[in-house]
Amino acid sequence: METDERSCEKVFSNGDIYLGNFKGMLPHGNGKYTWSDGTIYDGDWEEGKMTGKGKIVWSSKATYEGDIAGSYLHGFGTFTASDGSIYRGSWNMNSQHGIGRKQYQNSDIYDGCWREGVREGGGRYAWSNGYLYIGNWKKGKMSGRGVMRWSNGDLFDGFWLNGLRHGSGFYRFADGSYYFGTWTKGLKDGRGIFYLAGSKHLSEHNLEGLEDKKTKMLSHSSSLDSEESVIPSVKHSLSDKISHSFLRGSGRMSHKTISLDADWGCTDPTRKITSSLSCSLRDSRSELQDNSAVAYEREYMQGVLIKERTRNISKLSRKNKHHLKFAKEVQRSSFVNFFESHRSYYLMLSLQLGIRYTVGRITPVPMREVRPSDFGEHARIRMYFPSNGSQLTPPHNSVDFFWKDYCPMVFMNLREMFKLNAADYMMSICSDDGLKELSSPGKSGSLFYLSNDDKFVIKTLKKFELKALIKMLPHYYKHVQEHENTLITKFFGVHRIALKHGKKVRFVVMGNMFCTELRIHHRYDLKGSSQGRSTKKDEIDESTTLKDLDLTYEFHMDRSLRESLFR
């Protein structure tokens, strides 16, 4: 077989034509292939497969220009469908996967994370009619924490499930009124508080009626009829594989047709939300008066109001007043600070890659006693992860980053003492389902991630916090050794990521104590102090975290269990 590269034209018996460089019998280098149906590829080849940079023009007039690997759309590229919609972003094995921006045929725009061709992760969707959603997505639908703003100025900030409001949140009307509460499948459900702005143009019942009407419009969908959801899943007919192979002996190239011109658009929610909602609330924007405005404590059951009590805002609890302060800040802050999904997405990917690499590398090492040299800031593994891969690291869809793993031998032994299997650890944190970012940071300003099975919490650390943890690690390790059933917080790993040309981010992986099948009736934050450690009675509800002096129970236990607990 010839191995030298040469340029020539070859016409196949089925009418396909290749013009470009060959290596032996296979296209290699730069070349242009024209199929008999009119589809054209012009770009790089590697031993008979489209690999490198190139442009594909299908007979349907759909085009792709960008990275290709092994005859797959893979890397970064721009796809223009025959209907005029355009996707520019990351690809993985012919699917939109990673960070990307898509402009649909109807001028809607989605900018955010994708997974196997559908919206998943953090993203921003702007409708052509002025509606805007910024938040989390799951399987193409709004799911998780998110903020929705309608063109008339109404805004909802809270939790979603399958495109419907589901969980806690608040709804701010365009005139300045608010409703804080919980929703179930798009309907108010449970207790909540409605703050009336005192608009001259709208009565309290008008506002509630409009919001309920919008809720019913949004909740019209069900899992049995996904086409009726607020934003249905993106449909596409991208084939599983582009196959270009040369038959041995004949040198003939065969081609499997690929169709990329199917309906990739998103249904406009205006089909379900009538235009009257967009114009009913005018510019009647009176501010809530903290000491004179009226609030309504309400209880709903599946969208139906079953109980109501009128309260003066000055008599509400401090927690409820905090609702007002928080709501007034939303217009100024939610749409600015909430969407940092690109950075968050890369951090999540980098963390998963680093942990998979570290655990996979150290697990085969025979278990041994921990030595003094295994502790301290200098006991670490350092590795560079270029996106194209290296001899030691795999190619990936994140950006280039540097990884540092602190005290890997110590934490391997700790995971063993905590009876945590390495494979289970990687499956929980490094699975394709990704990590869930908790919406509200703690008082420290740290970010929190949760594994999809809820077993692990990942918290960002400041530099001095990491140093303190590393410094106390020998004493922590000794304590865990001496107390097999210790109730102390379980630490499973400490890591640092430095995105190229970005700041360093430090993480600690901990066990989640709230991962239980039991119903939690009350939660206490116990600090072992009596100073300021009680909660006012009018501030207590089902979601309140109580303090030391609120714990008035006597626990009667089996003697052996009591002794074990004290140990």
Disulfide bonds with the S-S distance in Angstrom:
none
